[in-house]
Amino acid sequence: MHKYRAFSQIVRGYRHVKNGSVCQDYAIASDAAPNCSVIVVADGHGGDDYFRSDRGAKFITQATAAELMDFAAETTVLHLRGASERRELMHKLFDRILARWKEQIEADIFDDPFSESQMENVTPKIRQKYLAGEYVENAYGTTLIAAIITEKYWLVIQLGDGRCVSIRPDGSCEQPVRVDERCHDNITTSVCDKDAIKEFRYSFSEQMPAAVFAFTDGVESAFTDMDGAYAFCQELASTYLEKGKNGLTKTMEQILPALSKKGNGDDVSIAGLICLEKLEPISEVLKLEEKLHRSVVKWENAGHNVRDHEKEQHHLELKLDECRSRVSVLSKQIEQDTLALEQMQDQIRLLEHNCNEREIKLDDLHEKLEAEKKLEAELDAKVKQMTDEQQRLQTELDEAANKVETLMDGTEQARKTAEEKKHAQGESLFDDDEEDFTEPWAFVNR
């Protein structure tokens, strides 16, 4: 049997480092067993409702590694060649993995029961189920990818997102497990699903690979397509050949944090099985593939840059045309506004001239107004004096008239008295030819 070297690396995601979240990924890689080597990676969901998914990832990797090793010890290639028998065996394997995972969850809850403080951010509906002991596996929700290589066959199982990539003996790459179309963006199938056993995918082959890699979606998201992921795996295999496991570990310690930052910021985990005997003959192929990929990336980037430049140039040309159109409109507007301004300035000069004349006339009118006000005041004073004098004269006139009336009344009374005396004496006191002053105003009129 060709010996497969196992390795794994887990790096806390860029986003999780920033917000202080714990790492939700877990990985196991083992090549200690004599007849098989196994790798397992898991990505805990990490949402509020999955508040123990970091433990769930650890439990599922442990359960899967143990069950795969038992499966390899119990199952020969003959058992797996028949499609019907293989489906039945795989179904039992998935069932055993889930059962062992749930046993670990039960033990964990027994040691550390759910509490209100732990479920502070859990949605109310889910919290009630957890407290009632229902659907508790949901709190441990995680994805799973695992691969095992035995003497005669190799097997890959997967549930949820992430990728498994194998390098063929000729240096080319493939995905042994079909992609689950239900996994996209932040949506994924999970080992905590009620129908999880029906959602498992698997791959069986007797054509042994040169290397197998399993990685979580934090790694996958750093690449625009699978060609980038393939080249990444080929680069890891080439690095292992050149620098050994320690050199590969140091390389991944540098590369993986950058991948997380470049991708979705999630935790990044990768595990692999590498057969040096199968890789050494294709070492030059791997190097050439790596150079080819880098050249392709440069070519694609150059193409993107050219297209981006063309788009930017076209965009700028459109903006230039729009700018020229606006300049033409503004120039015409300026000409019109300049002419209108000159006309308005002429009107302003005319208005200023008229305004000056008006101000001169207004000053004259102010002077006349002041003179008229002064004359008005003088005449008003004279009228007041005349009024006072007239009142005084009228008062004197009234007093004189009263005095005349009084005298006339006295005269009349005297005349009457004299007449009475005359009659009494039989003679007239006055001759008939004399003027008669008996009329009240006769004397006055005279």
C-alpha positions as CSV (number, residue, x, y, z in Angstrom):
1,M,0.0,0.0,0.0
2,H,1.2,3.5,-0.8
3,K,1.6,5.5,2.3
4,Y,-0.5,8.7,2.5
5,R,0.7,11.4,4.8
6,A,-2.0,13.3,6.6
7,F,-2.0,17.0,7.7
8,S,-4.5,19.6,8.8
9,Q,-4.5,23.3,9.6
10,I,-7.2,25.5,11.3
11,V,-7.0,29.3,11.3
12,R,-9.5,31.6,13.0
13,G,-11.3,33.7,10.4
14,Y,-10.5,37.4,9.8
15,R,-14.0,38.4,10.7
16,H,-14.1,36.3,13.9
17,V,-10.8,37.8,15.0
18,K,-12.3,41.3,14.6
19,N,-15.5,40.6,16.4
20,G,-14.0,38.3,19.1
21,S,-15.9,35.2,18.0
22,V,-14.6,31.7,18.7
23,C,-13.3,29.5,15.9
24,Q,-16.2,27.3,14.6
25,D,-14.0,25.0,12.5
26,Y,-12.4,21.7,13.5
27,A,-10.2,19.3,11.6
28,I,-8.7,15.8,12.2
29,A,-6.0,14.2,10.1
30,S,-4.6,10.8,10.9
31,D,-2.2,8.5,9.1
32,A,-1.2,6.4,12.1
33,A,-3.4,3.3,11.3
34,P,-1.6,0.6,9.3
35,N,-4.2,0.1,6.7
36,C,-5.9,3.5,6.3
37,S,-5.5,7.3,6.5
38,V,-8.3,9.6,7.2
39,I,-9.1,13.4,7.2
40,V,-12.1,15.2,8.5
41,V,-13.1,18.9,8.5
42,A,-16.2,20.5,9.9
43,D,-17.5,24.1,9.9
44,G,-19.9,25.0,12.7
45,H,-22.7,27.3,11.7
46,G,-21.9,29.9,14.3
47,G,-25.3,31.8,14.4
48,D,-27.1,32.8,17.5
49,D,-29.3,29.7,17.4
50,Y,-26.2,27.5,16.9
51,F,-24.4,28.7,20.0
52,R,-22.5,25.4,20.5
53,S,-21.6,24.8,16.9
54,D,-17.9,25.0,17.7
55,R,-18.4,21.9,20.0
56,G,-20.7,20.3,17.3
57,A,-17.8,20.6,14.7
58,K,-15.4,19.0,17.1
59,F,-17.8,16.2,18.0
60,I,-18.7,15.4,14.4
61,T,-15.0,15.2,13.3
62,Q,-14.3,12.8,16.2
63,A,-17.3,10.7,15.5
64,T,-16.7,10.6,11.8
65,A,-13.0,9.7,12.1
66,A,-13.8,6.9,14.5
67,E,-16.6,5.4,12.4
68,L,-14.6,5.7,9.2
69,M,-11.7,3.7,10.7
70,D,-14.2,1.1,11.9
71,F,-15.8,1.0,8.5
72,A,-12.4,0.5,6.8
73,A,-11.6,-2.3,9.2
74,E,-14.9,-4.0,8.5
75,T,-15.5,-3.3,4.8
76,T,-13.6,-4.6,1.9
77,V,-13.6,-3.4,-1.7
78,L,-15.8,-6.4,-2.6
79,H,-18.5,-5.1,-0.3
80,L,-18.5,-1.7,-2.1
81,R,-18.4,-2.7,-5.7
82,G,-22.1,-3.5,-5.9
83,A,-24.1,-0.3,-6.1
84,S,-27.0,-1.6,-4.1
85,E,-24.8,-3.0,-1.3
86,R,-22.7,0.1,-1.3
87,R,-25.7,2.4,-0.8
88,E,-26.9,0.2,2.1
89,L,-23.4,0.2,3.7
90,M,-23.1,4.0,3.3
91,H,-26.5,4.5,4.8
92,K,-25.5,2.5,7.8
93,L,-22.2,4.4,8.0
94,F,-24.0,7.8,8.0
95,D,-26.5,6.5,10.6
96,R,-23.6,5.4,12.9
97,I,-21.8,8.7,12.5
98,L,-24.9,10.7,13.4
99,A,-25.7,8.4,16.3
100,R,-22.2,8.8,17.8
101,W,-22.4,12.5,17.3
102,K,-25.7,12.7,19.1
103,E,-24.3,10.6,22.0
104,Q,-21.5,13.1,22.4
105,I,-24.1,15.9,22.4
106,E,-26.1,14.2,25.1
107,A,-23.0,13.8,27.2
108,D,-22.1,17.4,26.7
109,I,-25.6,18.6,27.7
110,F,-25.5,16.4,30.8
111,D,-22.2,17.9,31.8
112,D,-23.2,21.5,30.8
113,P,-27.0,21.9,30.6
114,F,-28.5,24.7,28.5
115,S,-29.1,27.8,30.6
116,E,-31.0,31.1,30.0
117,S,-27.7,33.0,30.1
118,Q,-26.2,30.8,27.4
119,M,-29.3,31.3,25.2
120,E,-29.5,35.1,25.7
121,N,-29.4,35.7,21.9
122,V,-31.3,32.6,20.8
123,T,-34.6,33.3,19.0
124,P,-37.5,32.8,21.5
125,K,-39.2,30.0,19.5
126,I,-35.9,27.9,19.4
127,R,-35.1,28.8,23.0
128,Q,-38.4,27.2,24.2
129,K,-37.6,24.0,22.3
130,Y,-34.1,23.9,23.7
131,L,-35.4,24.3,27.3
132,A,-37.9,21.6,26.6
133,G,-35.1,19.3,25.5
134,E,-36.3,19.3,21.8
135,Y,-34.2,19.7,18.7
136,V,-31.1,20.3,20.9
137,E,-28.8,19.0,18.1
138,N,-29.6,22.2,16.3
139,A,-27.4,24.1,18.7
140,Y,-24.5,22.0,17.6
141,G,-25.1,22.4,13.8
142,T,-22.2,21.9,11.5
143,T,-21.1,20.8,8.1
144,L,-18.9,17.8,7.4
145,I,-16.3,16.6,4.8
146,A,-14.3,13.5,5.3
147,A,-12.0,11.2,3.2
148,I,-10.5,7.8,4.0
149,I,-8.0,5.9,1.9
150,T,-7.4,2.2,2.4
151,E,-5.3,-0.3,0.6
152,K,-7.9,-1.0,-2.1
153,Y,-10.2,1.9,-2.3
154,W,-10.8,5.4,-1.1
155,L,-14.0,7.1,0.1
156,V,-15.3,10.7,0.5
157,I,-18.4,11.7,2.4
158,Q,-19.8,15.2,2.7
159,L,-22.8,17.0,4.1
160,G,-23.1,20.8,3.6
161,D,-20.8,23.3,1.9
162,G,-17.1,23.3,1.5
163,R,-15.1,21.4,-1.0
164,C,-13.2,18.1,-1.5
165,V,-10.5,18.2,-4.3
166,S,-8.4,15.2,-5.4
167,I,-5.2,15.3,-7.5
168,R,-5.1,12.4,-10.0
169,P,-1.9,10.6,-10.7
170,D,-1.4,12.6,-13.8
171,G,-1.5,15.9,-11.8
172,S,-5.0,17.0,-12.9
173,C,-7.7,17.8,-10.3
174,E,-11.3,16.9,-9.8
175,Q,-14.1,17.1,-7.3
176,P,-15.0,13.5,-6.3
177,V,-18.3,14.5,-4.6
178,R,-21.0,16.3,-6.5
179,V,-21.9,19.8,-5.5
180,D,-25.0,20.3,-3.4
181,E,-27.0,23.0,-5.2
182,R,-28.9,23.8,-2.0
183,C,-25.7,25.2,-0.5
184,H,-25.2,28.8,-1.6
185,D,-24.3,32.1,0.2
186,N,-24.9,31.5,3.9
187,I,-27.4,28.7,3.3
188,T,-26.2,25.1,3.8
189,T,-27.4,21.6,4.6
190,S,-26.3,20.4,8.0
191,V,-25.8,17.3,10.1
192,C,-28.4,18.8,12.5
193,D,-31.1,18.6,9.8
194,K,-34.0,16.3,10.5
195,D,-33.3,14.4,7.2
196,A,-29.5,14.7,7.4
197,I,-29.0,11.0,6.6
198,K,-30.7,11.6,3.2
199,E,-28.6,14.7,2.5
200,F,-25.2,12.9,2.8
201,R,-23.3,12.7,-0.5
202,Y,-20.4,10.3,-1.1
203,S,-17.9,9.1,-3.6
204,F,-16.2,5.7,-3.9
205,S,-13.3,4.8,-6.2
206,E,-10.6,2.1,-6.6
207,Q,-8.5,4.5,-8.6
208,M,-6.2,5.9,-5.9
209,P,-5.4,9.6,-6.0
210,A,-2.1,11.3,-5.6
211,A,-3.5,13.6,-3.0
212,V,-6.9,14.5,-1.5
213,F,-7.8,17.8,0.2
214,A,-10.9,18.8,2.1
215,F,-11.5,22.4,3.1
216,T,-14.3,24.6,4.5
217,D,-16.1,27.3,2.6
218,G,-13.8,30.0,4.2
219,V,-11.1,28.7,1.9
220,E,-13.4,28.2,-1.1
221,S,-14.8,31.8,-0.9
222,A,-11.3,33.2,-1.5
223,F,-11.3,31.9,-5.1
224,T,-13.5,33.1,-8.0
225,D,-13.8,29.6,-9.5
226,M,-12.7,26.1,-8.9
227,D,-9.6,26.5,-11.2
228,G,-8.2,28.7,-8.5
229,A,-9.0,26.1,-5.8
230,Y,-7.4,23.4,-7.9
231,A,-4.2,25.4,-8.4
232,F,-4.2,26.1,-4.6
233,C,-4.3,22.3,-3.9
234,Q,-1.6,21.7,-6.5
235,E,0.6,24.3,-4.9
236,L,0.1,22.7,-1.5
237,A,1.1,19.3,-2.9
238,S,4.2,20.8,-4.6
239,T,5.1,22.6,-1.3
240,Y,4.8,19.3,0.6
241,L,7.2,17.6,-1.9
242,E,9.8,20.4,-1.6
243,K,9.5,21.4,2.1
244,G,7.9,18.4,3.8
245,K,5.1,18.6,6.3
246,N,6.7,21.3,8.5
247,G,7.3,23.5,5.5
248,L,3.8,23.0,4.4
249,T,2.5,23.9,7.8
250,K,4.5,27.2,7.9
251,T,3.3,28.0,4.4
252,M,-0.4,27.4,5.4
253,E,0.1,29.6,8.5
254,Q,1.0,32.4,6.1
255,I,-1.5,31.7,3.3
256,L,-4.7,30.8,5.2
257,P,-5.2,34.1,7.1
258,A,-4.8,35.9,3.8
259,L,-7.4,33.7,2.2
260,S,-9.9,34.4,5.0
261,K,-9.4,38.1,4.6
262,K,-9.7,37.8,0.8
263,G,-12.8,35.7,1.0
264,N,-15.8,35.9,3.4
265,G,-13.8,36.4,6.6
266,D,-14.9,33.0,7.9
267,D,-12.7,30.5,9.7
268,V,-10.5,28.5,7.3
269,S,-9.7,24.9,7.7
270,I,-8.0,22.4,5.4
271,A,-6.9,18.8,5.8
272,G,-5.1,16.6,3.3
273,L,-3.8,13.2,2.4
274,I,-0.7,13.2,0.2
275,C,1.1,10.2,-1.3
276,L,4.7,11.1,-2.0
277,E,5.3,8.1,-4.2
278,K,2.5,9.2,-6.6
279,L,3.4,12.9,-6.4
280,E,7.1,12.6,-7.1
281,P,6.7,11.5,-10.7
282,I,4.5,14.4,-11.4
283,S,6.4,17.0,-9.4
284,E,7.4,18.9,-12.6
285,V,3.8,18.7,-13.8
286,L,2.6,20.3,-10.5
287,K,5.2,23.0,-10.9
288,L,4.2,23.6,-14.4
289,E,0.5,23.5,-13.4
290,E,1.3,26.1,-10.7
291,K,3.2,28.3,-13.2
292,L,0.5,27.8,-15.7
293,H,-2.1,28.8,-13.2
294,R,-0.2,31.9,-12.2
295,S,0.3,32.8,-15.8
296,V,-3.4,32.2,-16.4
297,V,-4.3,34.4,-13.4
298,K,-2.0,37.1,-14.7
299,W,-3.5,36.7,-18.1
300,E,-7.0,36.8,-16.7
301,N,-6.1,39.8,-14.5
302,A,-4.6,41.5,-17.5
303,G,-7.7,40.8,-19.4
304,H,-9.8,42.1,-16.6
305,N,-7.6,45.2,-16.4
306,V,-7.9,45.7,-20.2
307,R,-11.7,45.3,-20.0
308,D,-11.9,47.5,-17.0
309,H,-9.8,50.0,-18.8
310,E,-11.9,49.9,-21.9
311,K,-15.1,50.2,-19.8
312,E,-13.5,53.1,-17.9
313,Q,-12.3,54.7,-21.1
314,H,-15.8,54.3,-22.7
315,H,-17.3,55.7,-19.5
316,L,-15.0,58.6,-19.6
317,E,-15.7,59.2,-23.3
318,L,-19.4,59.3,-22.5
319,K,-18.8,61.6,-19.7
320,L,-16.6,63.8,-22.0
321,D,-19.4,64.0,-24.6
322,E,-21.9,64.9,-21.8
323,C,-19.4,67.5,-20.5
324,R,-18.9,68.9,-24.0
325,S,-22.7,69.1,-24.5
326,R,-23.1,70.8,-21.1
327,V,-20.2,73.2,-22.1
328,S,-22.0,74.1,-25.3
329,V,-25.3,74.7,-23.5
330,L,-23.6,76.7,-20.8
331,S,-21.7,78.8,-23.4
332,K,-24.9,79.7,-25.1
333,Q,-26.5,80.4,-21.8
334,I,-23.5,82.6,-20.8
335,E,-23.9,84.5,-24.1
336,Q,-27.6,85.0,-23.5
337,D,-27.0,86.0,-19.9
338,T,-24.2,88.4,-20.9
339,L,-26.4,90.1,-23.4
340,A,-29.2,90.2,-20.8
341,L,-26.7,91.6,-18.3
342,E,-25.6,94.4,-20.6
343,Q,-29.2,95.3,-21.2
344,M,-29.9,95.3,-17.5
345,Q,-26.7,97.4,-16.9
346,D,-28.0,100.0,-19.5
347,Q,-31.4,100.0,-17.7
348,I,-29.5,100.3,-14.4
349,R,-27.5,103.3,-15.7
350,L,-30.8,104.9,-16.9
351,L,-32.4,104.2,-13.6
352,E,-29.5,105.6,-11.7
353,H,-29.7,108.8,-13.9
354,N,-33.5,109.0,-13.2
355,C,-32.8,108.3,-9.6
356,N,-30.3,111.2,-9.3
357,E,-32.8,113.6,-10.9
358,R,-35.5,112.3,-8.5
359,E,-33.2,112.8,-5.6
360,I,-32.5,116.4,-6.7
361,K,-36.3,117.0,-7.0
362,L,-36.9,115.3,-3.8
363,D,-34.3,117.5,-2.0
364,D,-36.1,120.6,-3.5
365,L,-39.4,119.3,-2.3
366,H,-37.9,118.6,1.1
367,E,-36.7,122.2,1.3
368,K,-40.2,123.5,0.2
369,L,-41.8,121.2,2.6
370,E,-39.7,122.5,5.5
371,A,-40.5,126.1,4.4
372,E,-44.2,125.4,4.1
373,K,-44.1,123.7,7.5
374,K,-42.3,126.7,9.0
375,L,-44.9,129.0,7.3
376,E,-47.7,126.7,8.5
377,A,-46.4,126.9,12.1
378,E,-46.2,130.8,11.9
379,L,-49.7,131.0,10.4
380,D,-51.0,128.5,12.9
381,A,-49.5,130.7,15.7
382,K,-51.1,133.9,14.2
383,V,-54.5,132.1,13.7
384,K,-54.3,131.1,17.3
385,Q,-53.5,134.7,18.3
386,M,-56.4,136.0,16.2
387,T,-58.7,133.4,17.6
388,D,-57.8,134.4,21.1
389,E,-58.2,138.1,20.2
390,Q,-61.5,137.5,18.6
391,Q,-62.7,135.6,21.6
392,R,-61.6,138.5,23.8
393,L,-63.3,141.1,21.5
394,Q,-66.4,138.9,21.3
395,T,-66.4,138.8,25.1
396,E,-66.1,142.6,25.3
397,L,-68.9,143.0,22.7
398,D,-71.1,140.6,24.6
399,E,-70.4,142.5,27.8
400,A,-71.2,145.9,26.0
401,A,-74.4,144.6,24.5
402,N,-75.5,143.3,27.9
403,K,-74.7,146.7,29.4
404,V,-76.6,148.5,26.6
405,E,-79.6,146.3,27.1
406,T,-79.5,146.8,30.8
407,L,-79.3,150.6,30.2
408,M,-82.1,150.5,27.7
409,D,-84.2,148.4,30.0
410,G,-83.5,151.0,32.7
411,T,-84.4,153.9,30.3
412,E,-87.6,152.3,29.3
413,Q,-88.5,151.7,32.8
414,A,-87.7,155.4,33.6
415,R,-89.7,156.5,30.6
416,K,-92.7,154.4,31.7
417,T,-92.4,155.8,35.1
418,A,-92.3,159.4,33.7
419,E,-95.3,158.7,31.5
420,E,-97.2,157.4,34.4
421,K,-96.3,160.5,36.3
422,K,-97.3,162.7,33.4
423,H,-100.6,161.1,33.0
424,A,-101.0,161.4,36.6
425,Q,-100.4,165.2,36.4
426,G,-102.3,165.5,33.2
427,E,-99.6,166.5,30.9
428,S,-97.0,165.0,28.7
429,L,-93.4,165.0,29.8
430,F,-92.2,165.2,26.2
431,D,-93.4,167.1,23.2
432,D,-94.8,165.1,20.4
433,D,-92.4,166.5,17.9
434,E,-89.4,165.3,19.6
435,E,-87.6,162.0,18.6
436,D,-88.8,158.9,20.1
437,F,-86.1,156.8,21.7
438,T,-88.4,154.3,23.1
439,E,-87.4,151.6,20.6
440,P,-84.7,149.4,22.2
441,W,-82.2,149.7,19.5
442,A,-83.0,153.2,18.3
443,F,-80.3,154.8,20.2
444,V,-77.8,152.2,19.2
445,N,-78.8,152.4,15.5
446,R,-78.5,156.2,15.6
